[in-house]
């Protein structure tokens, strides 16, 4: 199962951690994993190119991805993080056996 943790500080979305494997299908054919990966990498790339926010990003060899946006977070940064959250929540609704979402303060 893929676990997506969204991090909040003072009620402001400031980062995420994606870990685990969906096991929906064989590697290379797993549409759930591909969808979450595409959303998360696009969010990181967009934060770096389309906002002035400073990020701390770690990608581990096992596929885990961790991203924290240093405060203060721009309105563009908030929009990009919320877009990732919306997309991940919709995937989790469609594939609840393969993706879980949690929030952490």
DAZI-V5510 format. One record per run of one state. SS is the DSSP state (alpha for helix, beta for strand, coil for the rest). FROM is the first residue (numbers start at 1). LEN is the number of residues. If there is no record, write none. Layout:
ss=SS from=FROM len=LEN
ss=SS from=FROM len=LEN
//
This chain:
ss=coil from=1 len=1
ss=beta from=2 len=8
ss=coil from=10 len=2
ss=beta from=12 len=8
ss=coil from=20 len=11
ss=alpha from=31 len=20
ss=coil from=51 len=4
ss=beta from=55 len=5
ss=coil from=60 len=5
ss=beta from=65 len=5
ss=coil from=70 len=5
ss=alpha from=75 len=20
ss=coil from=95 len=4
ss=beta from=99 len=6
ss=coil from=105 len=1
//
